[in-house]
Every structure is written in structure tokens, then in C-alpha cells.
Amino acid sequence: MNTQGGFTMGFWSYVWLMLWAFFFIAYLLVLFNVVADIFRDTALSGWVRAVWIVFLVFLPALTAIVYLIARGEGLSRRAQRAEDSARQRTDAYIRQAAGTGPAQEIAAAKALLADGTLTQSEFDLLKARALS
């Protein structure tokens, strides 16, 4: 047993503390994902979002469970769509910042083809990647 400041905590008290901490953190993760999904979903109107948030404030656990049952199947789709959109914006920004666009990539590949560094099939592959 460990005594700190007059408070004694045994082994099973630690186990229960860790178990409760695990479930509390899992609950917070679910709650944050639900709130993020509410604001990510463009199909919801402002009033519907407000109602979900009000219920999450006053009945958080019950509302999170109801939300996951009612709208859970689209949650991963919306998250994937947001991730894909962010990746496309990031890629576009990197291309713009680096000054490389599809035309410049194809021109560079064409120069390598003319030098004999690339074969025609490698050039076609690079061209297809640049245009996609």
C-alpha cells in the first residue's frame, strides 16, 4: 500500500483508477469526434447543429450514443472526405509553392526523354501521373 498525505491507496484502487481513466478518455474521444462530425457535415442546417450541441451539453453520454446510432454510418465517410479534401489542398499548395505544375513536370520529362534518360513508357507513366 502506498500512503501519500494520509491517503492510503491499495493495488485494486489503482486498477479501478486506471480503468475509470481509460473509459473517461475513451468517452472524451467519442465526444470530440461527434462534435467534429456535427460541424463537418454540410447536410445539417444550423438549427439541427444547435440542437445536437445543446443535447450534448445537457445529456452528453446519452446524446453521443444516440448520435452514433443515428448517424454513425456516415461518420467515417465524412471524415475520409474531409481528409481527402485537405490532402488535395495541401498537394495543390505544395505544387504552387514549388512552382511545379503538370505542364512543367511534362516538359521536364520530355527533356529527359529527348536526352535518352527516359524510355517512352517511363515518359508516358510520368505524364499520366502529372495529369492525374
Salt bridges, closest charged atoms under 4 A:
ASP37 OD1 - ARG40 NH1 3.63
ASP37 OD2 - ARG78 NH2 2.76
ASP41 OD2 - ARG71 NH2 1.92
ASP41 OD2 - ARG78 NH1 3.91
GLU83 OE2 - ARG87 NH2 2.91
ASP84 OD1 - ARG87 NH1 3.16
